[in-house]
């Protein structure tokens, strides 16, 4: 069963809201990170070589291509929200139902909330050096439930986008996002263990990376 015009309108509004919120966070609430794809590329170019735990050569460029593909995949739902007529060009996999749209809406809203709360927590309590590396381990607030709430939030947003717009292009973007995010989280975990030692290992033992550990 297809979706009603009302449900389609709600889906487009949710996509617009989430996209605008992410743009606001990037422009007005930036959080330093030495393991963002941009930082890794800049560090590698400026210093001639990256840290021992940073990706090198082809791995770094593969990581960058994954980030670019994930970004383009995230822009597709925004284009859909602005012009629903582009759907046939996005290789639909199946027709969304009212149930999938409701689930997608919930995931997008939950993911948006997670990223916003995490960003505000980092900006309020975080301390970063000039390279963007954390000088203080934050384990309170949302970070007492998840070690990577921003990554978890973005993943939920992407999954919600796919349920709202179940096309091959969005699915490929989601896969590329997972590859990019998983690799960068691994680099970040290694750096945090190096910086904070047993304090971080104890924190990681009791708090899940992307989901609440019961």
ZICORUR-V711431 format. One line per field, one symbol per residue. phi: phi as a letter, one per 40 degrees, with the letter a starting at -180 (. if undefined). A space follows every 50 residues. Layout:
phi = ???
//
This chain:
phi = .cbcccccccdccccccccccccccccbbcbcacbcdccccccccccgac cccccbfcccccccccccccccccccdcccccacccddccgccaccbccc cccccccccccccdccccccccccbcbbcccgccbaccbbgcccbbcbcc ccccccccccdcccbcbccccccccccccccccccccccccccccbfccc cccccbbccbaccc
//
